[in-house]
C-alpha cells in the first residue's frame, strides 16, 4: 500500500507540473503563421489531423480546466468572478487566461496538492489523526490559495514596471506632440518604441479607439486595468484637457515633470529606508561574525590558561 500511495503522489506532482508547463507555453498563432502553415499543405487536412496539430494546452489542458471551472462556477458567486477578471486585468492577462481558466487552475491546484496531502495522510499512520487531518486540509487550502498568491505577485511586478517606464514614455509623448503629431499618433510612436507593459496598454487604447470607443473611455479603462495612481492622474489630466480644449502638449509637459519628480522622490524614499532594512542583517549576520573573530582567540586563550585539561597552569600559586 505504501508503494501505491507513493506512485499516486508522484503521478499527481508530475501531472501538475506538466499541466502548468503546457499552459505557460500557450502562444496564440498569428494569422500570418496559420496562412503559412496552410500554404505548405498539398491537400486539405482532415479534422483529426487539424485537432492533433494543436498544442497540448489547447487539446487537453484547457478543456480539462474549463470542465473543472464549469463545475466550480455553480458554487462561485458572480462577484467573485468579476473580482477575478479585474485581478487578471491588473496582471496584464497572463497567458491569455480568463476568469474561467483561472478558477479551473485554482481548483486543479487544490485537487493536486489535496491528493498529495491525502496520500501523506495514509502513508503516516504513526502520526496522530488530528495532525494528519490538519496536513491534508492545509494541502487543500494551500493548493487553492497558491495561484492567487502568484497572481498578486504578477500584479505587483506589472505595477512597478509601469511606474518605472511612465516618465520616459511621457517625455517621448511630449516631444512627439510638440513636434506636431496628434495625441493618438504620439501614442502609436511610443508603442512602437518600446516593448513593455505601458506600451502594450497604449496599443490596446489605440485599438479600442479604432473600434469606435471614445478616447476618454479608453483612457479611463486603461487606468482601471492598471490601478496605478500616476497612470490615473495622467489619464484624468488628458481627459480634462480634451474636454476643456486646453493644449495637450502643455499638459503633457507638466505631467512629465511631475512624474520625474515623483520617481526621484520614490528613489530617495527607498534610499532612506535602506539603512533600516540593513539593521536585521547587521545585527544577526555581521555582528556575530565580528564578535567571533575579535573575541574568539581571547576566549580560547582564557580557557586554556585556567583549565589544566587544556595544558594550562591552573592559575597563580
C-alpha positions in Angstrom: 0.0 0.0 0.0 2.9 2.4 0.7 4.2 1.9 -2.8 0.8 2.6 -4.3 0.4 5.8 -2.3 4.0 6.9 -3.4 3.1 6.2 -7.0 -0.1 8.2 -6.7 1.7 11.1 -5.1 4.4 11.1 -7.9 1.7 10.9 -10.5 -0.1 13.9 -9.0 3.0 16.0 -8.8 4.3 15.2 -12.3 0.9 15.7 -13.8 0.5 19.1 -12.2 4.0 20.2 -13.4 3.3 19.1 -16.9 0.0 20.8 -16.9 1.4 24.1 -15.7 4.3 24.0 -18.2 1.8 23.3 -21.0 -0.4 26.2 -20.0 2.5 28.6 -19.5 3.8 27.9 -23.1 0.5 28.7 -24.7 1.2 31.1 -27.5 -1.7 32.0 -29.9 -0.7 31.7 -33.5 -0.9 34.8 -35.7 -2.8 35.0 -38.9 0.4 35.0 -40.9 1.6 31.8 -39.2 -1.6 30.0 -39.9 -1.7 31.1 -43.5 1.9 30.0 -44.0 1.1 26.6 -42.4 -1.9 26.1 -44.7 0.2 27.2 -47.7 2.7 24.4 -47.2 0.0 21.7 -47.3 -0.5 19.9 -50.6 -4.0 18.6 -49.8 -6.7 19.6 -47.3 -6.2 18.1 -43.9 -8.8 16.1 -42.1 -10.5 17.2 -38.9 -8.5 14.7 -36.8 -5.1 15.9 -38.2 -6.2 19.5 -37.6 -7.0 18.8 -34.0 -3.8 16.8 -33.5 -1.8 19.8 -34.8 -3.0 21.9 -32.0 -0.6 22.4 -29.0 -1.0 20.3 -25.8 -2.5 23.2 -23.9 -5.4 23.7 -26.3 -6.1 20.0 -26.8 -6.0 18.7 -23.2 -5.2 21.2 -20.6 -7.7 23.9 -21.5 -10.7 21.6 -21.9 -9.8 20.0 -18.5 -9.6 23.4 -16.8 -12.8 24.5 -18.4 -14.6 21.4 -17.2 -13.4 21.9 -13.6 -14.3 25.6 -13.8 -17.8 24.9 -15.1 -18.3 22.6 -12.2 -16.8 25.2 -9.7 -18.8 28.1 -11.2 -22.0 26.5 -9.9 -20.8 27.3 -6.3 -19.0 30.6 -7.1 -20.7 34.0 -6.8 -20.8 36.3 -9.8 -19.0 39.0 -7.7 -16.1 36.6 -7.2 -15.8 36.1 -11.0 -15.8 39.9 -11.6 -13.1 40.3 -8.9 -11.0 37.6 -10.6 -11.4 39.2 -14.0 -10.3 42.6 -12.5 -7.2 41.0 -11.0 -6.3 39.3 -14.3 -6.6 42.7 -16.0 -4.3 44.2 -13.4 -1.8 41.4 -14.0 -1.9 42.0 -17.8 -4.0 38.9 -18.6 -1.1 36.4 -18.3 -1.1 33.6 -20.9 -4.5 34.8 -22.1 -6.3 33.3 -19.2 -9.9 34.4 -18.3 -11.7 34.0 -15.0 -13.0 30.6 -16.0 -9.5 29.2 -16.7 -8.0 30.8 -13.6 -10.8 29.3 -11.4 -10.1 26.0 -13.0 -6.4 26.4 -12.2 -7.3 27.1 -8.5 -9.4 24.0 -8.2 -6.9 21.9 -10.1 -4.2 23.1 -7.6 -6.5 22.2 -4.8 -7.0 18.7 -6.2 -3.3 18.1 -6.9 -2.0 19.3 -3.6 -5.0 17.9 -1.8 -4.3 14.5 -3.4 -0.7 14.7 -2.2 -1.9 15.6 1.3 -4.4 12.7 1.4 -1.6 10.4 0.2 0.6 11.6 3.1 -2.5 11.0 5.4 -2.4 7.3 4.6 1.4 7.0 4.5 2.0 8.3 8.0 -0.2 6.1 10.3 2.1 6.7 13.2 1.1 10.4 13.4 -1.9 11.4 15.4 -5.2 11.5 13.5 -5.7 15.2 14.2 -2.3 16.1 12.8 -2.9 14.1 9.6 -6.2 15.8 9.1 -4.6 19.2 9.5 -1.9 18.3 7.0 -4.5 17.2 4.4 -6.7 20.2 5.0 -3.6 22.5 4.8 -2.6 21.0 1.5 -6.1 21.5 0.1 -6.1 25.2 1.2 -2.6 25.9 0.1 -3.3 24.4 -3.4 -6.4 26.7 -3.7 -4.6 29.8 -2.5 -1.3 29.4 -4.3 -2.5 30.6 -7.8 -3.9 33.7 -6.1 -0.5 34.4 -4.5 1.2 34.0 -7.8 -1.3 36.4 -9.5 -0.8 39.0 -6.8 2.9 38.8 -7.4 2.3 39.4 -11.2 0.2 42.4 -10.4 2.9 44.0 -8.2 5.6 43.3 -10.8 3.5 44.9 -13.5 2.7 48.0 -11.5 6.3 48.5 -10.7 7.3 48.2 -14.3 4.6 50.7 -15.3 5.8 53.2 -12.7 9.4 52.8 -13.9 8.6 53.3 -17.6 5.9 56.1 -17.3 8.2 59.2 -17.1 10.2 58.1 -20.2 7.0 57.4 -22.1 5.6 60.8 -21.2 8.8 62.5 -22.3 8.5 60.9 -25.7 4.8 61.7 -25.9 5.6 65.3 -25.1 8.3 65.5 -27.8 6.0 63.9 -30.4 3.0 66.2 -29.6 5.2 69.3 -29.6 6.6 68.3 -33.0 3.1 68.4 -34.5 1.8 64.8 -34.1 -1.7 64.2 -32.7 -2.1 62.5 -29.4 -3.2 59.2 -30.9 -0.2 59.2 -33.3 2.1 60.0 -30.5 0.8 57.0 -28.5 1.5 54.9 -31.6 5.1 56.1 -31.7 5.6 55.3 -28.0 4.1 51.8 -28.5 6.4 51.1 -31.4 9.5 52.4 -29.5 9.5 50.0 -26.5 8.0 46.7 -25.6 6.8 46.9 -22.0 3.5 46.8 -20.1 2.8 50.5 -20.6 3.4 50.4 -24.3 1.1 47.4 -24.7 -1.5 49.3 -22.7 -1.2 52.3 -25.1 -1.5 49.9 -28.0 -4.7 48.5 -26.6 -6.1 52.0 -26.1 -5.4 52.8 -29.8 -7.1 49.5 -30.9 -10.2 50.4 -28.8 -10.3 53.9 -30.3 -10.1 52.4 -33.8 -13.0 50.1 -32.9 -15.2 53.1 -32.0 -14.7 53.7 -28.3 -14.3 57.3 -27.2 -10.8 58.4 -26.2 -11.8 59.3 -22.6 -13.4 55.9 -22.1 -10.4 54.1 -23.4 -8.0 56.1 -21.2 -10.3 55.6 -18.2 -10.4 51.8 -18.8 -6.6 51.7 -19.2 -6.2 53.4 -15.8 -8.7 50.9 -14.2 -6.7 48.0 -15.7 -3.5 49.2 -14.1 -4.6 50.7 -10.7 -1.6 52.9 -10.6 -2.0 56.4 -9.1 0.3 58.1 -11.6 -1.4 56.5 -14.6 -4.8 57.5 -13.2 -3.5 61.1 -12.8 -2.2 61.1 -16.3 -5.4 59.8 -17.8 -7.5 62.3 -15.8 -5.4 65.2 -17.0 -5.6 64.1 -20.7 -9.4 63.7 -20.4 -9.8 67.1 -18.7 -7.6 68.8 -21.3 -9.6 67.2 -24.1 -12.9 68.3 -22.6 -11.8 71.9 -21.8 -9.8 72.5 -25.0 -6.5 73.0 -23.2 -3.3 72.4 -25.1 -2.4 68.7 -24.7 1.3 69.5 -25.3 1.4 71.8 -22.2 -0.5 69.3 -20.1 2.0 66.5 -21.2 4.9 68.8 -20.3 3.6 69.4 -16.8 2.7 65.7 -16.3 6.2 64.7 -17.5 7.9 67.0 -15.0 5.6 65.8 -12.1 6.2 62.1 -12.9 10.0 62.6 -12.9 9.8 64.4 -9.6 7.7 61.6 -8.1 10.2 59.0 -9.4 13.0 60.9 -7.8 11.1 61.1 -4.5 10.4 57.4 -4.6 14.1 56.7 -5.2 15.0 59.0 -2.2 12.5 57.2 0.0 14.0 53.8 -0.9 17.4 55.2 -0.2 16.4 56.4 3.3 14.7 53.1 4.1 17.8 51.1 3.1 19.5 51.7 6.4 16.6 50.5 8.4 16.3 47.3 6.2 20.0 46.6 6.8 19.7 46.6 10.6 18.5 43.0 11.0 21.2 41.8 8.6 23.9 43.6 10.5 22.6 42.5 13.9 22.0 38.8 13.2 24.7 38.1 10.5 27.6 40.6 10.6 27.9 41.4 14.3 28.1 37.7 15.4 30.9 37.1 12.9 32.8 40.2 14.1 32.4 39.1 17.7 33.7 35.6 16.9 36.7 37.0 15.1 37.6 39.5 17.8 36.7 37.7 21.0 37.3 34.1 19.8 41.1 34.0 20.2 40.9 35.7 23.6 38.2 33.4 24.9 40.3 30.3 23.7 43.4 31.6 25.5 41.5 32.3 28.7 40.0 28.8 28.7 43.4 27.1 28.1 45.1 29.2 30.8 42.6 28.5 33.6 41.8 24.8 32.7 44.6 22.2 33.5 42.9 19.8 31.0 44.0 22.1 28.1 47.6 22.4 29.3 47.0 25.5 31.4 48.8 26.2 34.6 45.7 26.2 36.7 46.1 29.8 37.8 48.7 31.6 40.0 50.1 29.8 43.1 
